[in-house]
Amino acid sequence: LRKTILTLAVQGKLVPQDPNDEPALALLEKIATHKANLAKAGKFRGAPSVRPIANNEADFEIPENWCWVRFGDIMINRDGERIPVSKEERATKAKLYDYYGASGVIDKIDGYLFDKPLLLISEDGANLINRSTPIAFIARGKYWVNNHAHVLDGISEDFLRFIELHINAINIEKYVTGSAQPKMNQAKMNSIPIALPPLAEQRRIVAKVEQLMALVDEL
């Protein structure tokens, strides 16, 4: 039931479309402007332009005001700011801030690298294949991230919450390399096609999913 809810959500079948919503193509322009502003401030490297991909590269049909894009084109990657700290070294530190790994908080540490909501996505580990826990999750507050989780920023927290939902809904096995040690590197992750709704619909989808998942919890 959870899987069905997530699948309907990312295919545009969970909530009705509103013709008054600003289309997803307008959101792409805002993302491009956001990336250009970060580039001017020296906080982003790469091309700021964001272009939709052809529908024939897509996995399913989407509503008219949605568009298909590559993950890497709409996200701000902050992997370069991660710093791993060994278990032995962490044992000597005060336990003040959450220390994130591939599957969430694995320890606490005396410092932090990030101080805003960001999307973390597992980079390696068996969970990429067996999906026993979500591979995408939002980190909040002040926290540290090691090199086993990708760190992604975006145009807003609402946007990050939809991307979190999207990544947890889709099958990513073809973007994972290795069997003994599964890994999804940055290049593979950036190539994932994302079915992007208008921002207003993203908020409605996330709210509906949370409502339905709460009902599933009761069941």
Buried (B, 14 or more C-beta within 10 A) or exposed (E): EEEEBBBBBBBBEBBEBEEEBBBBBEBBEBBBEBBBEBBEEEEBEEEBEBEBBEEEEBEEEBBEBBBBBBBBBBBBBBBEEBEEBEEEEBEEBEEEBBBBBBBBBBBBBBBBBBEEBBBBBBBBBBBBBEBEEBBBBEBEEBBBBBBBBBBBBBBBBEBBBBBBBBBBBBEBEEBBEEEEEBBBBEEBBBEBBBBBBBBBBBBBBBEBBEEBBEEEEEE
